[in-house]
Amino acid sequence: MRYVIHCLIGVAVVLLLLMLGGADYLARTILLHPSKYAHDLPATTMTEVWFANSKQQILQGCYYPYQKIYPTGSPTGTILYCHGNGENVSQLLDWAEQMRSDFQCNVLVFDYAGYGKSGGKPTAPGVLDDGLAAINYLIQRENIPVDQIILYGFSLGGSVAVDLASKYEVKGLIVESSFTSLGDMGHNMFPFFPAKYFLWEQLVSIKKIGNVCCPVFISHGRADQLIPFSQGERLFEAANEPKTFFIATEGLDYHSAPHSEEHSESLKRFVRSLTER
């Protein structure tokens, strides 16, 4: 009998180790699909920057100082942009330039571990750690006050931005086409598999956003087939005032759709409102 009990305990331990060992793999299956550069960065009005996360993995980003193109002007803030899954900095150069111009802000875009030129490999806890490294780069090396930082997260990056906003008293938070939690995304993709019980980190934005004290702008599209519109609604409901919810224009309401003119203008108004507070 004792032998049988020992065997059962041994099997249980092996199964547990297998489940835990597969946690990062499951997270990558659900959401983490890193992409590398297809080309080098072109010469432009930005600075290529490097900084380390807590694991000393070297991350790469591009910093767009507002005064580099507007020498006599003063930025209204600094945007830290956290991109989505499958993207990297080399695909965001035009977008970063546009944000700098439209919002009259400094802009930092960066790659998580394993994305673009950044070292290491992506994990769910790792993307949060990479976000911390990025905001600390702005604070410590660019001397940006925390209350002048605007966090902007798209899709996967929304969970990074929400996490940072729950820890720092930043100027504002923008969340676009993002999810409530990685566990909810797993259930959406694999309805009959209890994915949330096999994840090290669930990226639970739905719980963290209630700890965010700054103004919040959330947008989502009804035709989003990757992240359900209902998850964007739930995030908005859980957020504190002042908050804005923008529903993407029909025809441009799928995941990764370009902004409509109305969407762009709403974002500009939101950023301007942060300066007026």
Summary of the structure (lengths in Angstrom):
residues: 277
radius of gyration: 19.8
end to end distance: 71.5
largest distance: 82.6
contacts: 945
relative contact order: 0.12
helix: 44%
strand: 16%
